[in-house]
């Protein structure tokens, strides 16, 4: 990214922040997190190092006006605040900061999820589906209320979830990691969720699955028992609409089971009576299915969380997270805060776009196919004029330079 491009983007960000920090409220007004004066702040600027990441952190602010003045004057590329609350957030070392607690944070990013996608829009849709699934864990399994949860489009490749509840603030890293283990099914043993006739003696999972009587999930109305039971019913329902040969192939593909068992399962889906028996919790009809089948059900329900495997975001009690309503310097999109009700209808490729339609001259250095604000652009290399929102997006992505 050359200096002219960097200066242009910074000017556009400065314009945004002038409006977002004005005394006149708007949909783009900066929203500060609760107890912002107890949080550490971090910034990445459009400086000589940009787009390389050089984080300027260990800042704190004592008033809303102080935060707004700083953001307005510096027009940063990225704005972060800590998930943690400190007695002295500006201290240069973590020990000196005086940790008091932290929000529970989840970061769902396309880089961290085992999903296949074709376009940027397709990727964002699949990450949103995983986000909705994770929210289900938080509300159904952990009992958090809607008011405890804030969902935020990250401005880039995914979503952040902030859980603010007194019961989680004091949790240390090991306890937070246990939450991660639960939603990712780490260490989950399906056999511990199944009940069977105690008279049946067996030395291992595979043996008793084959010999079980009255097999059922122990608790199929809550927790992982409910999740696996719901996933099983959903899978059977999906297969029931397929022709038998297609259903058998799909079952074998996702469940890694033999043709005989796959055919049996396909036939079960065609019988309303058989499905109803399973719906009521009796699993005798599939009692001899191998471990791979049950693992498939777990994989359908669990969440893939990313980052470094030894330090997932959720377990990090001192993490910096993007400020909702700030701009993402790698896309120019707004980091959009959402309620749970707003998430389903949210389209980041239009709802997170803040810049206008005025034609802007750019030199495209890499051709790309982009859908933004409900319009698809086949952008070719070379000098051309594009709507400002698309031009700034391409410049932030590093595939265009400003001006001819």
C-alpha positions as CSV (number, residue, x, y, z in Angstrom):
1,X,0.0,0.0,0.0
2,X,1.6,3.3,-1.1
3,X,1.5,6.5,0.9
4,X,-1.2,8.2,-1.3
5,X,-3.5,5.3,-0.7
6,X,-2.8,5.2,3.0
7,X,-3.5,9.0,3.3
8,X,-6.7,8.7,1.4
9,X,-8.0,5.8,3.5
10,X,-7.0,7.7,6.7
11,X,-8.9,10.8,5.5
12,X,-12.1,8.7,4.9
13,X,-11.8,7.1,8.3
14,X,-11.3,10.5,9.8
15,X,-14.5,11.7,8.2
16,X,-16.3,8.7,9.6
17,X,-15.1,9.3,13.1
18,X,-15.9,13.0,13.0
19,X,-19.5,12.0,12.5
20,X,-19.5,9.0,14.7
21,X,-18.2,11.0,17.7
22,X,-20.4,14.1,17.2
23,X,-23.0,15.2,19.7
24,X,-25.8,14.4,17.3
25,X,-26.7,10.7,17.7
26,X,-26.8,8.5,14.5
27,X,-26.7,4.8,13.5
28,X,-22.9,5.2,13.2
29,X,-22.3,6.8,16.7
30,X,-19.5,5.2,18.6
31,X,-20.7,3.0,21.4
32,X,-18.4,2.5,24.4
33,X,-18.3,-0.8,26.3
34,X,-19.5,-0.9,29.9
35,X,-17.0,0.4,32.4
36,X,-14.7,1.6,29.6
37,X,-12.6,3.5,32.0
38,X,-11.5,0.2,33.6
39,X,-10.4,-1.3,30.3
40,X,-7.1,-1.2,28.5
41,X,-7.3,0.2,24.9
42,X,-5.2,-0.6,21.9
43,X,-4.8,1.0,18.5
44,X,-3.3,0.3,15.1
45,X,-2.6,3.4,13.0
46,X,-2.2,4.3,9.3
47,X,1.5,4.9,10.0
48,X,4.7,3.9,8.2
49,X,4.3,0.3,9.3
50,X,0.7,-0.2,8.1
51,X,-0.6,-2.6,6.8
52,X,1.8,-4.5,9.1
53,X,0.3,-4.9,12.6
54,X,2.0,-2.7,15.2
55,X,-0.3,-2.5,18.2
56,X,-0.1,0.6,20.4
57,X,-1.7,-0.5,23.7
58,X,-1.7,0.2,27.5
59,X,-3.9,3.3,27.0
60,X,-6.8,4.2,29.2
61,X,-9.5,6.9,29.2
62,X,-11.4,8.4,32.1
63,X,-14.2,10.0,30.2
64,X,-16.3,9.6,27.0
65,X,-15.1,12.9,25.7
66,X,-11.5,11.8,26.1
67,X,-12.1,8.6,24.1
68,X,-13.9,10.5,21.4
69,X,-11.2,13.2,21.1
70,X,-8.5,10.6,20.7
71,X,-10.3,8.6,18.1
72,X,-11.4,11.7,16.2
73,X,-7.8,13.1,16.1
74,X,-5.9,9.9,15.4
75,X,-8.4,8.2,13.0
76,X,-7.0,4.7,13.7
77,X,-7.1,1.8,11.3
78,X,-8.2,-0.5,14.1
79,X,-9.6,0.1,17.6
80,X,-9.5,-2.4,20.4
81,X,-10.5,-2.6,24.1
82,X,-9.7,-5.3,26.7
83,X,-12.3,-7.9,27.7
84,X,-10.8,-7.4,31.1
85,X,-11.5,-4.8,33.8
86,X,-8.4,-3.4,35.6
87,X,-7.8,-1.1,38.6
88,X,-4.9,0.5,36.6
89,X,-5.5,-0.3,32.9
90,X,-2.7,2.0,31.6
91,X,0.0,0.2,33.5
92,X,2.8,-1.1,31.3
93,X,2.7,-4.7,32.6
94,X,-0.2,-7.1,33.2
95,X,0.8,-7.6,36.8
96,X,0.7,-3.9,37.5
97,X,-2.7,-3.4,35.8
98,X,-4.6,-5.2,38.7
99,X,-7.0,-7.6,37.0
100,X,-10.6,-7.4,38.4
101,X,-12.5,-9.7,36.0
102,X,-13.3,-10.1,32.4
103,X,-16.2,-10.5,29.9
104,X,-16.6,-14.0,28.4
105,X,-15.5,-13.6,24.7
106,X,-15.9,-15.8,21.7
107,X,-14.3,-15.1,18.4
108,X,-15.7,-17.0,15.4
109,X,-13.5,-16.4,12.4
110,X,-13.6,-18.2,9.1
111,X,-9.9,-19.0,9.5
112,X,-10.7,-20.9,12.7
113,X,-13.8,-22.8,11.5
114,X,-13.7,-26.0,9.5
115,X,-16.1,-24.8,6.8
116,X,-15.9,-24.9,3.0
117,X,-16.9,-21.7,1.2
118,X,-16.7,-20.3,-2.3
119,X,-17.1,-16.5,-2.1
120,X,-16.6,-13.9,0.6
121,X,-20.4,-13.6,1.0
122,X,-20.8,-17.4,1.3
123,X,-18.1,-17.5,3.9
124,X,-19.8,-14.8,6.0
125,X,-23.1,-16.7,5.8
126,X,-21.5,-19.9,7.0
127,X,-19.8,-18.2,9.9
128,X,-23.1,-16.6,10.9
129,X,-24.7,-20.0,11.0
130,X,-22.0,-21.2,13.4
131,X,-22.5,-18.0,15.4
132,X,-26.2,-18.8,15.8
133,X,-25.4,-22.3,16.8
134,X,-23.0,-21.0,19.5
135,X,-25.6,-18.7,20.8
136,X,-27.8,-21.7,21.2
137,X,-25.2,-23.3,23.5
138,X,-25.0,-20.1,25.6
139,X,-28.8,-19.7,26.0
140,X,-29.9,-23.3,26.1
141,X,-27.0,-25.1,27.8
142,X,-25.6,-22.4,30.0
143,X,-28.8,-20.4,30.7
144,X,-27.6,-16.9,29.7
145,X,-30.3,-14.5,28.9
146,X,-30.5,-12.4,25.7
147,X,-29.6,-9.3,27.7
148,X,-26.3,-10.9,28.7
149,X,-25.1,-11.4,25.2
150,X,-23.9,-9.0,22.5
151,X,-23.1,-10.2,19.0
152,X,-20.7,-8.1,16.9
153,X,-19.8,-8.5,13.3
154,X,-16.0,-8.2,13.4
155,X,-15.8,-6.1,10.2
156,X,-13.8,-8.8,8.6
157,X,-14.3,-12.6,8.5
158,X,-16.6,-13.4,11.3
159,X,-18.4,-12.5,14.6
160,X,-17.5,-11.8,18.2
161,X,-19.8,-12.7,21.1
162,X,-19.5,-10.8,24.3
163,X,-21.1,-12.3,27.4
164,X,-21.5,-9.8,30.3
165,X,-22.8,-11.5,33.3
166,X,-21.6,-11.3,37.0
167,X,-21.3,-15.1,37.1
168,X,-18.6,-15.2,34.5
169,X,-16.6,-12.1,35.2
170,X,-14.4,-13.8,37.8
171,X,-13.7,-17.0,35.9
172,X,-10.0,-17.7,35.4
173,X,-8.5,-19.3,32.2
174,X,-9.0,-22.9,33.3
175,X,-12.8,-22.4,33.9
176,X,-13.2,-20.6,30.6
177,X,-11.3,-23.4,28.9
178,X,-13.9,-25.8,30.3
179,X,-16.6,-23.8,28.6
180,X,-14.7,-24.1,25.3
181,X,-14.2,-27.9,25.9
182,X,-18.0,-28.2,26.3
183,X,-19.1,-26.4,23.2
184,X,-16.3,-28.1,21.1
185,X,-17.1,-31.5,22.5
186,X,-13.5,-31.9,23.6
187,X,-13.3,-35.1,25.6
188,X,-16.9,-36.0,25.0
189,X,-17.6,-39.7,25.2
190,X,-20.9,-40.6,23.6
191,X,-21.2,-43.8,25.6
192,X,-21.5,-41.8,28.8
193,X,-24.7,-40.2,27.3
194,X,-26.3,-43.5,26.5
195,X,-28.3,-45.8,28.8
196,X,-28.8,-49.5,28.3
197,X,-30.0,-52.6,30.2
198,X,-27.7,-52.9,33.2
199,X,-27.8,-56.7,32.8
200,X,-25.9,-56.5,29.6
201,X,-22.3,-56.9,30.4
202,X,-19.8,-55.3,28.1
203,X,-16.1,-54.2,28.3
204,X,-16.2,-51.4,25.8
205,X,-18.3,-49.0,23.8
206,X,-18.4,-51.0,20.6
207,X,-19.4,-54.2,22.4
208,X,-22.3,-52.8,24.4
209,X,-23.6,-50.7,21.4
210,X,-24.0,-54.0,19.6
211,X,-25.7,-55.9,22.5
212,X,-27.6,-53.0,24.1
213,X,-31.3,-53.4,25.1
214,X,-33.6,-50.4,25.3
215,X,-30.8,-48.1,24.2
216,X,-31.6,-44.4,24.7
217,X,-29.9,-41.1,25.6
218,X,-29.8,-40.8,29.4
219,X,-30.9,-37.1,29.3
220,X,-32.3,-36.3,25.9
221,X,-34.1,-33.2,27.1
222,X,-31.0,-31.3,28.1
223,X,-27.2,-30.9,27.5
224,X,-25.4,-33.0,24.9
225,X,-28.0,-35.7,25.1
226,X,-30.6,-33.3,23.8
227,X,-28.2,-32.0,21.2
228,X,-27.3,-35.4,19.8
229,X,-31.0,-36.5,19.9
230,X,-32.0,-33.3,18.1
231,X,-29.2,-33.7,15.6
232,X,-30.2,-37.3,14.9
233,X,-33.9,-36.4,14.2
234,X,-32.7,-33.5,12.0
235,X,-30.4,-35.8,10.0
236,X,-33.2,-38.4,9.6
237,X,-35.6,-35.7,8.4
238,X,-33.1,-34.4,5.9
239,X,-32.4,-37.9,4.5
240,X,-36.1,-38.7,4.3
241,X,-36.6,-36.4,1.3
242,X,-34.0,-38.2,-0.8
243,X,-34.4,-41.2,-3.1
244,X,-33.1,-44.3,-1.4
245,X,-29.9,-44.6,-3.5
246,X,-29.1,-41.0,-2.9
247,X,-29.9,-41.3,0.8
248,X,-27.6,-44.3,1.1
249,X,-24.7,-42.5,-0.6
250,X,-25.2,-39.4,1.6
251,X,-25.4,-41.5,4.8
252,X,-22.2,-43.4,3.8
253,X,-20.5,-40.1,3.0
254,X,-21.2,-38.3,6.3
255,X,-21.4,-41.2,8.7
256,X,-18.7,-43.5,7.3
257,X,-20.8,-46.6,7.7
258,X,-21.2,-49.6,5.5
259,X,-23.9,-50.0,2.8
260,X,-26.0,-52.5,4.8
261,X,-26.4,-50.1,7.8
262,X,-26.8,-47.1,5.5
263,X,-29.6,-48.9,3.7
264,X,-31.3,-49.7,7.0
265,X,-31.1,-46.1,8.1
266,X,-32.5,-44.9,4.8
267,X,-35.4,-47.3,5.2
268,X,-36.0,-46.1,8.7
269,X,-36.5,-42.5,7.5
270,X,-39.3,-43.7,5.2
271,X,-41.3,-45.0,8.1
272,X,-43.1,-42.4,10.2
273,X,-43.7,-45.0,12.9
274,X,-39.9,-45.9,13.1
275,X,-38.9,-42.2,13.2
276,X,-41.5,-41.5,15.9
277,X,-40.0,-44.2,18.1
278,X,-36.6,-42.6,17.8
279,X,-38.1,-39.2,18.4
280,X,-39.5,-40.5,21.8
281,X,-35.9,-41.5,22.7
282,X,-35.7,-45.2,21.9
283,X,-32.6,-46.0,19.8
284,X,-32.9,-49.8,19.6
285,X,-33.2,-49.6,15.8
286,X,-29.7,-48.1,15.5
287,X,-28.1,-49.7,18.5
288,X,-25.6,-51.7,16.5
289,X,-24.3,-48.6,14.5
290,X,-20.5,-48.1,14.8
291,X,-18.7,-45.3,16.7
292,X,-18.3,-43.3,13.5
293,X,-22.0,-42.8,13.3
294,X,-22.2,-41.3,16.7
295,X,-19.1,-39.2,16.1
296,X,-20.9,-37.8,13.0
297,X,-23.7,-36.6,15.2
298,X,-21.3,-34.9,17.6
299,X,-19.5,-33.2,14.7
300,X,-22.8,-31.8,13.4
301,X,-23.5,-30.2,16.7
302,X,-20.2,-29.0,18.1
303,X,-18.5,-25.6,17.4
304,X,-15.0,-25.2,16.0
305,X,-13.2,-22.4,17.9
306,X,-9.9,-21.2,16.6
307,X,-6.7,-19.3,17.3
308,X,-3.6,-20.9,18.7
309,X,-4.7,-24.3,20.2
310,X,-2.9,-23.5,23.5
311,X,-4.5,-20.1,23.9
312,X,-8.1,-19.8,22.5
313,X,-9.6,-16.4,22.7
314,X,-12.3,-17.5,25.2
315,X,-9.7,-18.7,27.7
316,X,-7.6,-15.5,27.5
317,X,-8.7,-13.2,30.3
318,X,-6.7,-10.3,29.0
319,X,-7.7,-10.3,25.4
320,X,-8.1,-7.2,23.3
321,X,-11.2,-7.2,21.2
322,X,-12.5,-4.8,18.5
323,X,-14.6,-1.9,19.6
324,X,-18.1,-2.2,18.3
325,X,-19.0,0.7,15.9
326,X,-15.3,1.3,15.0
327,X,-14.0,0.6,11.5
328,X,-12.0,-2.4,10.4
329,X,-8.8,-1.2,8.6
330,X,-8.6,-4.4,6.5
331,X,-12.0,-4.0,4.9
332,X,-13.4,-0.5,5.7
333,X,-16.5,-2.2,7.1
334,X,-18.1,-1.1,10.4
335,X,-17.7,-3.4,13.4
336,X,-21.5,-3.8,13.9
337,X,-23.1,-4.5,17.3
338,X,-26.2,-6.6,17.0
339,X,-29.0,-7.9,19.2
340,X,-29.8,-11.6,18.9
341,X,-33.0,-10.7,17.1
342,X,-31.1,-8.6,14.5
343,X,-28.5,-11.3,13.7
344,X,-30.7,-13.4,11.5
345,X,-31.5,-10.7,9.0
346,X,-28.1,-9.0,9.1
347,X,-26.1,-8.8,5.8
348,X,-22.6,-7.5,6.4
349,X,-22.0,-6.8,2.7
350,X,-24.6,-4.1,2.8
351,X,-25.4,-3.4,6.5
352,X,-21.7,-2.9,7.5
353,X,-20.9,-0.6,4.6
354,X,-20.5,3.0,5.7
355,X,-19.0,4.8,2.7
356,X,-20.9,6.4,-0.2
357,X,-21.4,5.9,-3.9
358,X,-19.3,8.8,-5.3
359,X,-17.0,7.6,-8.1
360,X,-13.4,7.3,-7.0
361,X,-10.4,6.7,-9.2
362,X,-8.3,3.6,-8.3
363,X,-5.6,1.5,-9.9
364,X,-6.7,-2.1,-9.4
365,X,-3.7,-4.4,-8.9
366,X,-5.5,-7.7,-8.6
367,X,-8.7,-8.7,-10.4
368,X,-11.6,-9.8,-8.1
369,X,-15.3,-10.6,-8.1
370,X,-17.0,-8.6,-5.4
371,X,-20.6,-8.4,-4.2
372,X,-21.3,-5.3,-2.1
373,X,-24.4,-3.3,-1.4
374,X,-26.5,-5.9,-3.3
375,X,-24.5,-5.4,-6.5
376,X,-21.9,-7.7,-8.0
377,X,-18.7,-6.3,-9.6
378,X,-16.3,-8.1,-11.8
379,X,-13.3,-5.8,-11.1
380,X,-10.5,-6.1,-13.6
381,X,-6.9,-4.9,-13.2
382,X,-6.1,-1.4,-14.3
383,X,-7.2,2.2,-13.7
384,X,-10.9,2.8,-13.4
385,X,-13.6,4.7,-11.4
386,X,-15.5,2.7,-8.8
387,X,-18.1,3.7,-6.2
388,X,-16.3,5.0,-3.1
389,X,-17.5,2.1,-0.8
390,X,-16.1,-0.4,-3.3
391,X,-12.9,1.6,-3.9
392,X,-12.1,1.9,-0.2
393,X,-12.9,-1.7,0.4
394,X,-10.4,-2.8,-2.4
395,X,-7.7,-0.4,-1.1
396,X,-8.1,-1.7,2.5
397,X,-7.9,-5.3,1.1
398,X,-4.6,-4.4,-0.5
399,X,-5.7,-5.0,-4.1
400,X,-6.0,-1.4,-5.3
401,X,-4.1,1.9,-5.0
402,X,-5.7,5.3,-4.8
403,X,-5.9,7.5,-8.0
404,X,-4.5,7.0,-11.5
